[in-house]
Amino acid sequence: MRVVVTGAAGMIGANLLRGLNAIGVDDILAVDDLSDGQKYVNLAGAAISDYFDRRDFYGRFERGELGKIDAVFHEGACSDTMEHDGRLMLDLNYRSSKTLLDACQTQGVRLLYASSAAVYGGAASFREEPEYERPLNVYGYSKLLFDNVVRRMLPRATAQVAGFRYFNVYGPHEQHKGRMASVAFHHFNQFRREGRVKLFGAYGGYAAGEQARDFVFVDDVVAVNLWFFAHPEANGIFNLGSGRAQPFNDVALAVVNAVRSEQGEAPLSLAAMVSQGQLEYIDFPAALVGKYQCFTEADLGRLRAAGCAHAFADVAAGVARYAAALRASAA
């Protein structure tokens, strides 16, 4: 079995490499942009057979120069929701993906790709239907544009195409993401550095820290990708979240108590964290007004109907596992 993973040095890509290795797949062509050389650490330790810069890969794959490929896991994208360069976003997230899709269909190669819950934007429901798709930024639009291309071609698909609308993914190998790293990552480092974490105050009709997202642990994302890899008959666009909205307060609570446990200290309640200054609420930033999803929760109906019964970790369990990985990495 020979596969490609684009965005291989990103968080999801790096974890996919290890997930594929765990099921015995090591003939992997890793694709990324290592202009930021420190991202190499996400590739180190994973078994791959070759590496391609993204600027070389798409043309060579389209021309059929890379030999027989069984499947492509397409995780490569610009995922910075604060990026306003629409030309860049559409080139990286739409045009490259469209080129890849066409080449996969021509060559009979299976494509499992990353979409995003950002396609829903300001919607109150999160089902894979056009009436709920209201992106708030060009990132979300770029993902929706490609999803719509996939929808149109699925009836005549010659090989599996499965798209995954990732909700708020967190987990190991995201240290390179800067401001776009998960809340759990930022909280862990902030608490160890300052002895406190910060959350947005009241906004959008939600009390301080009560804006809620569907937080999904990256191990669960990998497990669902691998389920579809094992089921080539499953096609379509699917939500990939836990199906459970939890407030940002839950993430802060899980992170603080994970670090306290590491230090031999008893867990705290949310109220005690606030009263002791270990959780601080800050004013909602003006730059995000009108561009912020206050609530997300994946409807998993379509995923379950496809036969995927994977059980997802909640925030308490997932963050505890992630905190342990962060401690091990720091050590």
Buried (B, 14 or more C-beta within 10 A) or exposed (E): EBBBBBBBBBBBBBBBBBBBBEEEBBBBBBBBBBEEEEBEBBBEEBEBEEBBEBEEBBEEBBEEEBEEBBBBBBBBBBBBBEBEEEEBBBEBBBBBBBBBBEBBBEBEBBBBBBBBBBBBBEBEEBBBEEEBBBBBBBBBBBBBBBBEBBBEEEEEBEBBBBBBBBBBBBBBBBBBBEEBBBBBBBBBBBBBEEEBBBBBBBBBEBEBBBBBBBBBBBBBBBBBBBBBBEBBEBBBBBBBBBBBBBBBBBBBBBBBBBBBBEEEEEEBEBEEBBEEEBBBBEEBEEEBEEEBBBBBBBBBEBBEEBEBEBEBBBBBEBBBBBBBBBBEEEE
